Amino acid sequence: MNWLELAGWAGSALLVWSLLQTRILRLRALNLVGCLVLIGYNTAVQVWPMVGLNVVLAVINVWYLRRLLTTRHDDQTYQVVEVGADDAFLAHTLRVHAGDIARFNPGFHSGQLTGRSAFLVVRADEVVGVVLAHDAGDGVAQVDLDYVTPPFRDFTPGEFVYRRSSLFTDRGFRRVVSPPGMVGPYYLRIGFRRDGQSYVLDLPGSAAGDAG
């Protein structure tokens, strides 16, 4: 087997692997790379129908990647819906994703929802994230759960909850503290600061927030 055949097999393997991804962004990126490799391979062996097919697939992937990347911080694309802690759909969402939630938020227990503020981050009618928080006293909102569904794991939908600071300031909070023990926290990218093992967001109107 020569290097050209190896390239063809590698491109095919990338396409198959991309279809096994649960994350939308990763799926599109890997699929694009696989298409580009196969465009090169099929051009070299002069299989023009396959060149045409992979060119079309590459263009589709570029279009979707551009759309995903340009809307990842867009308030018009991702919206926050506040629900009650006893909301049936919230309970359903937590139950469906219980195993994944335990993996990334090991300190969270779904049986302790009383007194929590609950927010669903949605894209159209699809839930992409859940944020739960409670009053820890002294103007601090303690986040109990900040969960992202698998297809959107490469994004930070929770940011839309924190960006709308009035969701917290209207309740008298001056600070938001990240969940304890969260796996793969992203908070430094959205304005939080490191404080020991936690991440803290000083809200507008607080002494620390005004100083910044």
N, C-alpha and C positions, 0 to 999 in steps of 0.2 A: 504494500500500500504506500503510495507516494504522498508528498505533502499536500498536493491538491485534493486528493481524496479525503485526507484527514481534515482539511478545511471544510469540505462538504459535509462530512459526518458531524463535525463540531457545530456547524451552523444548524443542522437538523436537530442536534441534541439541545441546543439553546432554545429553539422554538418549542420543543416538547417541554423543557424545564420551565419556560416562561408560562405555559398554560397550567402549570401546577402551583403557581404563586397565588396566594390569597390577597396580596397587596396590589392594588390597582396600578400604582406608580411603578413598582418593580416589574410587574407583568409587562407593561408597555415598554419599559426600557430594555428588558431582556429580549423581548420579541423583536424590537427594532434592531438590536445588535445581531440577532440571528438572521434577520432578513438581509442586512447589509453583507454578512459573510456569504450568504447564499447567492446574493446578486453577483458578488465577485466570482464565486465558484461556477455558477451557471453561465456567466459570461465567458469564463476561460474554456469551458467545455462546449460552449455555443448551443446551450439548450434555451432558446429564446423565450418559449412560453413560460418557463419557470423564472426567467429574468423578469418578464413582464409582471408575473404574479407577485414576486417579492418586492418589486418597485411599488406596486399598488399598496401592498401591506405596509411597507415602510412609510409611505406617505400618510396612511391612516394612523399609524402609530405616532408619527410626528405631530399630526393634528391633535390627537388626544393628549399627548404629553404636554403640548403647548397650552391646551385648555386647562389641564389639571394644575400646571404650575402657575398660570396667570390668575387662577381663581382660588388658590389655596388660602389666601388671606382676605377674600372678598365677602363682605357682609351681605351682599345680595345673593350669594351662592349658599352660604352657611348661616343659619339663623338659630337663635336660642329660644326654646319654648320652656317656660317654667311650668312645672306640674306639682301636684301635691305629693307628699311623701307616701301617701296611701294610694296613689294612682295605680290602677290596674295595669295600664300599659307599661309603666315604669317597672312594676313587679315582674311583668312578663319579660321585659328586656334584660333585667338582672338575672332572671332564671335561665333564659336561653344562653346567656354568655357567662354563666357562673364559673365554669372551668377556666376560661380565659381571664376573667376578672381576678380569680385567685392567683393566677400566674403572675400578673403584673401589679396587682394591689393586694399582696398577701395579708395585710393588716385589716382588710375590709370584711365586715360581716353584714350580710343583707338583712339579718333579723333586727338590726339596730337602726331603723329608719325614722322613728318617732322624733319629731322636733328638727328634722333635717330640711334644708332648702334643697330642692331638686330641680335640675336643669337638663333638658335634652337638647343636644346640638343636632340639627337636622339639615339634610340637603334635599330639598323638595319634600318628599314624604318618607325619606330614608333616614333612620337614626344612625349617626356617625360617632356620637360621643355622649357620655353621661357624666355630669358633675354633681356630687352631693357634698353639702357642707353644713356645719352646725356652729352655733354660738359658743365659743370657748371662753367668753368673758373678756373684760377689759378691751372691748372693741375689736377682738380678733375673730375672724371667720376661719375655722379649721376645716380644710377640705378633707373629707373622708374617702372620696372616690373620684378619680379623674380617669375615666376609661374611654379608649378609642376602639371602635370595632375593627376587626382584622383588615378589611379592604382599605381603610384609611389610616393604617398604622404608620405610614410614612409622613403623615400630616399632623398638625397640632390643633384639632378642632376645639379643644378646651379653651384656647386663647379667646374665642368669641365671648365666652362667659366672663373672663377677666377683663377684656377690653371694654365691656359695658359695665364700668365700675359702679354705676347707679344701682345695679342689682345688689350690691353690697352696701354702698354708702347710704342708700335709702333705708337700710335696716340698722344704721348706726355703726357699721363696721369701719375701722380705719386701717385694717391690715388683713391680708389673706395669707394663710400658711399652708404649704403643700402637704399632701398625705404622707404619713410616716411609712418608710419602707417601700415606697413606690419604685418599681423597676423601670429603668430607662427614662428618668425624668427629663423634661424638655424646657423647664421653666426659665433658664437663663436666656433662652432665645426670645422670650416674650416679656422681658422687663422685670422678672423676679431677681432677687439677690440671694446669695448663699448665706445661710445663718446656721452654723453647726451642721447637723444632718438634714436640715430642712431648707426650703426655699420660701422667701417672704416677698410679698408684693405690698408696698406702701401705697395706699389709695389716695387719690386727690383729696385735699382738705385735711389730711393728717399732717402732723408736724414733720415727719420724715419725708412725706410726699411733697410738702411745700418747700422743704429745704432743697429737694432735688430739682 
